[in-house]
Amino acid sequence: MSVVYPTDCNLLVVTGPTASGKTRRAVALAREFGGEIISADSRQLYRGMDLGTGKDLEEYGEVPYHMIDICPAGYRYNLYEYVRDFGKVYADICSRGRLPILCGGTGLYVETVLKGISLPEVPENPALRQSLEGKTLEELTGILSGMKELHNVTDVDTAKRAIRAIEIQTYYAEHPEQAELTRPHPIENAVVIGVDIPRDDRRRRISERLVARLESGMVEEVRRLIDIEGIDPENLIYYGLEYKFLTLYVTGQIGYDEMVCGLETAIHQFAKRQMTWFRGMTARGTNIHWLPYDMEDNEFLEAVKSFL
């Protein structure tokens, strides 16, 4: 496929809240512009975690995609690794004259990439972890929100994830010599498209999608990860959302109805946090071109072309 996008566009981003239809839009743009998709989803990185993360790999067809299924379930991938791995993939795509299309709803990944922030690898801090042990998620999120560095409150829906985020920010504060590494070097000529979906439509689509994924075997997926793959249930709970509630159900800690109700509520809250993050990105200087989720395909394409 010949490249038909303007040569001064270095990165096209398709982002938005969960259930907004980002993947379908990104795939259509990749087909039109001769692009390759780089995932910006913090859970689709893991092999075997398919239904719970909504990979929908069949949507990609012949379009190349990256940063999906790159590490085993149970591993705790972090932002440092994402920045490192994104850089390699991005450079490779550009070297082949293709358009990199970043697609996903993990706002921290999207914003960090756009700002061009490099990060040091952050070791564990046992003393800090011990001091935070026993605090509620609300207390930990409050601590994290008061820290100055870029941090992710969107994906922080378990205490362990919040503690790790605090650990990272504490390391940066205690090592000011790393300031040069974390100084932004933004990607020039990046275009950011946001897929906008009204709250009521978003809630409806989240609920419908949850029912469909449960019917497709999402519970069985978690059972397989635990019983066959040997993944520690605590490591699945660490990922939050689907894997938190499904693991609690599979291990007998909550009932089915409690699992479904709790998970549905958690996903709605997650989408709300995503939108809060995107508003923050705008306030911090990122220009997001919001387009309606139900826009006709050709109109969506022409609108994106106008921004390029």
N, C-alpha and C positions, 0 to 999 in steps of 0.2 A: 504493500500500500504506500503510495506516495504521501509525503508530508505536505499538508496544505495549511498548516497554521503559521501565523507570523513568526519569523525567526527570532524576534525579540522577546517572545514568551518563553521563560525558562522553566516555569512550573505552573501547572493548572491544578487547583485544589477543588475538590467537591466534598463539602462537609455539611453537617446538619444533625439534628437529633435522631435517635433511634426510630425506626419504622417510617422514615421520610422517603425512602426509595433512593438513597444515594448511589448504591451499587449499580442499579439499572441505568442511572444517568451517566455515571462515570464510564460504564462500558460503551454506551452509545457515543460518547465523546471520543473515546479511544478509537473506536471504529472509524469515526469521521476524520480524525486528525492523525491517524497513524501513531497512536500513543500506547503506552504501557502503564498499568496501574500499580501503584505502591500503596499497600494497605496502611491506614492509620487507625487501626483498631487494636487495643491493648490485649484483647482476648483471642483474636483470630490467629495469633502467632503460634498457638499450641496445637500440635497434632492430636487428632482423636477427639478434640472438643469442637464438634461441628454444628450440631443442632442448637446447642446452648449458646453459641456465639453468632449464629445466623450467617455462616459463611456463604451459603447459597452459591457454591462454586459452579453450578450449572449455568448461572447467569453470564459467566465470563466467556463461554464458548471458546473461540480461537484467540481472544485477547490475552496477551501475556500479563500475568500478575506476579507480584512480589510481596515479601514480608507476611506471608500466610503459611502456616504449617512449617515453621522454621525451627521449632524447639519442642521437646517432649512435654506432655502434660505432667504437671507436678513441679516443673521448673518455675522459678520466680524471675522472669525477665524484667529488666528495669529500663528506665529512661536513658541511662548512659549507653546501654547496649543498643537501644533503638536508634539513637543519634548516630552511633558508629555504623550500624548496619545500613541505615538509610543512606548515609553518605556514599557507601560503596555501590549500592544499587542505583542511586541517582546518577553518579558519575558514569556508570556503565551504560545506562539508558541514553544519556546525553551523548556519549562517545559514539553511539550508533545512529545518531541523528533522529532519534525518536523523541516524542513528547512525554515527559514524566507527568503522570496524573495521580496526585495524592488523594486517596479516597478513604474517609472514615470519620467517626464521630468522637474519637478521643482527643479532646481539645488541647490537652497538654502536648501531645505528639505533634499535632498540626501547628500549634503556635511556636513550639521550640524549633521545628524545622524551618518555618518561615523566618524566624528571627536569626537563624544561623548560629545557634548557641551550641558550643562544644562543652562537654561535661567531663569532669574527672570521675574515675571509678570510686564509689563510696563504700568503704568497708563497714562491717557490722560494728555496732557500739554496744557491747553487752551491758555496761553500766547504765547507759541511757535507757535501753530496753527494759531493764529491771525496774528503773524508776517510774516508767510509764505503765508497767504491768498492773492490771486491775482497773485502770481508768476506763470510763465508758467511751463509746464511739463519739458521742456528742462532746465530751470533754477533750478528746484527742483532736477532733476536727476544729474545735475552738482554738487549741494551741497552734495547730497548723495554719489556720486563717490569719493568725497574728504575725506570722513570719514574713520576712520581706522578699525572699527569693521566689522565683516562679515555682509554683507547686500545684499539684493536681487534687482538687477537692471533688472533681467529677467522679472519679473512679474509687474514691475512698469510701467504701461502704462496709468495711470490716475493720475491727480494731487493729489487726496485724498490718493491714495495708496503711492505715493511718500512722502507726508507729514507724514503719519503714520510711514514710514520707517525712516525718519529723526528724528521723535519723539523718536523712539526706540533707535537709535544710540546716541542721545543726552542724554537720560536717563543713558545709560551705561557710557558715558563720565563723567556725573555728579555724579555717584555713583561708585567710584573705589573700594568700599568694595565688590562689586559684582564680582570682578575679579576672585575669586576662583570658582564661579559658572560657569563662561564662559570659564574657562581653559579647553582645550581639554583632553578628555580621550578616545582615538580612540577605536573603536570596533576592536578587534584582529581577524586576519584571515578572513577578509572580501574580497570577490572577486567582482570586478566591471566590468560588461560587457556593452560596449557602442554599440548601433545599429547604424552603420554608413550608411548614405545615401547621395549620391552626390547631389549637390545643385539643378541641373536641375530636377532630379527625385523627390526630396523633393518638389519643387515648383509645379510640375505636380500633385503629390499626394495631396497636400494641396488644390489645385484648384478643383480637382475631388471630394475630400471629402466634401468641402464646398457646391458644387452643390448638392451632395447626401443628405446632412443634411438639406438643405433648402427644398428639395423635400419631405423629410421625416417629415417636420413639425416644423422646428426650430423656425420659426416666431410664430407659434401657441403656442409653448411652452412658449415663453416670454409673449405673451398675457395672457395665463393662469396664469402665475406667478403674473402678475400685476392685472388682472381683477378678478380672482377667489381666488387666494391665498392672495391677498392684499399686495404684496410686493411693497415697495416704489421704484419707478423707479430709484431714485438716488442711492439706495443700489445696484441695478442691474448694473448700470453704473460703480459703484465702482469696480466691478469684472473685468472690461476691456474686450478686445477682443470681442467675440461673443455677450456677454451680454451688452456691451457698445453700439455697433453699432445697434444691433437688438432693443434695448430699444429706442434709438434715432429715429429709424424708426417707431416703434409701437406708440410712443408718438407724431408722426408727425413733428419731428424736422429735419429730412432728408428724401429724397425720396428713393425708393427701389434700383434703380441703384446706387445711391451714397452710400447706405448702403453696397451693395455687393462689390463694388469697394474698398471702404474704409476698409472693413473687410478683404478682401483678402490681401490687402497690409499690414495691421496690423499683420496678421498671419505670413506672410513671414518675416516681421521684427522681430516678436517674435521668430521664429525659428532661425534667425540669432543671436539674443541675447542669445538664449540657447546655441548655439555652442561656442559663446564667453565665456560663463560661464564654459562650460566643459573644454575649453582650459585653463582657469584660475585654475580650479580644478587640472589639471595636473601640472601646474606650482607650485601650492601650495602643491604638494606631493602625490596626489591621482593617483594611477596607474589604468588607464582605458584601458581594452582590447577591442579595436574596432573590430567589425566583420561586414561584409557587410550585408545590410538589405535584399538583395535578395539571400543570401546564401541558399543552399538546407537545408531542415530541419535536416536531419541526420548529415550533415557536421557541421551545427551550434551546434548541441548537442555535437558532438565529440570534437569540439573546446573548448566548455565550460568545458567539462570534463577534458581536458588537463590543464586548468587553475586551476581547483579544486585540 
